[in-house]
Amino acid sequence: MIVLKNVLIPHGEQWVKRDVIIQKGVYGEISESIDERPLKDARIIQGEERYLLPAFIDPHVHVREPGFDYKEDWITCSRAALKGGASSIFDMPNNKIPVVNYPGVKEKSEIASKKSYVNFGLYAALTDKNIDELKSTGMQGAVCGIKIYLARTTGNITVTSGSALLNVFNQPKPVLVHTGGIEGLKKVLFFYEKASKHFYVVPVLYVCHVSTGEEVALLRKWKKKLPSILAEATPHHLFLNKEEYTGLKGVLPPLSTKKDVEALWEGVKDGTIDLLGTDHAPHTVEEKRGRVPPSGFPGLETAFPLLLNAFKDRRLSLNSLLRMTSGNAGKLFKMGIGDGVVKGGEADCTLVEEGEFCAGEDGYETKCGWSPFHGWNLGFKPVLTVVNGFISYENGKFYRNPVKNLCR
């Protein structure tokens, strides 16, 4: 049992001071004052008016293992997640050997189950030829979603078959898409609309890393007639732009203009952008300084603090902060942590301290050891992360507790 005293929890658009009991993986009593003296063996944590929020759920992570373990592995990635206030990550399938079949999913699941410090979910990639396997009972029980690549990625798994793009929507798992830009977005929307007329029920279409005003405008229009579309923005597209960024180069989609960044924030404000995904994609510093740097930025350790900064700066409301970091992802994957800190809810949460912090000042947990936000002033820092009711991170120390495969 954990008792958190004098913490600030979200209530509507306000913060309220409460004492919170976590017991058997859920929030127990939540009240203005709890007498902890009769509670035997309870761990008492003095909140000191720090903020207790639902933990970040990151639907878009590249763990790299197996195949590119020298960049990142399940231990280092999941520790980076905990340090950033995340309790759950969903791993993309474009490994060195892409995950396109059941043996590939099974191998990754076994590795993650042994090594991850956080709950995890897995995706499989659509190819021009594997739609029948993806729809099989075994695969449907092993993955949390199916990823479409409409632009070049690791493993040569770009989808060109119209039949595959139509029939991937004839199954219930969410379909995530790397569009490669506005033309790819138009293409997948064409097939999604066609599927919605052809099939009785279609799954959620999740558009990854929206990065331009043009995409936001198109999605705003399409979501009115197809509300089962979700749109994701990354922290680097929300907080960086190509005119001013001077760090290690190379990310897909590329960083956009200041005007595009403002359009993304307008999309966050009006709900066109539904949730945050880091697209955590670590590469070594040596690779990034090479002649042709691989694409990808690490993001797990800075994403939640950056969104909290934006909340403090009034760029988004408290409800929007929760929607972006846990609410919509929790609903998408049928998790019980996205409704806030409420009695009976699943106790995946993070305790956040407000102050003056600097990104990278205490190093990084990600194996690649760098961040595009290195040196940025951050007004918030997760100091404790609870996963499934257990303290898994506290003030720089990590504890491995039982975790869930969220696809089962």
Summary of the structure (lengths in Angstrom):
residues: 408
radius of gyration: 20.4
end to end distance: 26.4
largest distance: 64.9
contacts: 1469
relative contact order: 0.17
helix: 28%
strand: 26%
